[in-house]
């Protein structure tokens, strides 16, 4: 079956509980409920006309993506263009959110992503680490006061 990335965007919102009328309202009436319904339930996207460029900003806002991402989804679905991105849809969704952030917030997200992407240590990695030296330990009483040198 032919790739339908635009329809996938609609279906993702439908899976979150959006009704066709919700799509109409939240897109600033960029398309009608009948248009969304026919698109989702049709065997081909050509059951409806592709969205006009004048509606792209509102549709991108509805889906929470960039207009570039939206235009690529339209080009792939209706015109069979090659996808402009080799990112997985989940990664592309995160990229679209990051694109709307301030430069400062993008830096925070980048640092968080780097932190989360650090490799997980395997048991072999842990066993290969040098043991701490005796100097790394301190002897303390019940109150946490240490006795003797560190």
HELIX and SHEET records of a PDB file:
HELIX    1   1 UNK A    5  UNK A   15  1                                  11    
HELIX    2   2 UNK A   20  UNK A   26  1                                   7    
HELIX    3   3 UNK A   33  UNK A   41  1                                   9    
HELIX    4   4 UNK A   45  UNK A   47  5                                   3    
HELIX    5   5 UNK A   53  UNK A   55  5                                   3    
HELIX    6   6 UNK A   56  UNK A   63  1                                   8    
HELIX    7   7 UNK A   67  UNK A   79  1                                  13    
HELIX    8   8 UNK A   89  UNK A   99  1                                  11    
HELIX    9   9 UNK A  103  UNK A  116  1                                  14    
HELIX   10  10 UNK A  123  UNK A  128  1                                   6    
HELIX   11  11 UNK A  134  UNK A  136  5                                   3    
END                                                                             
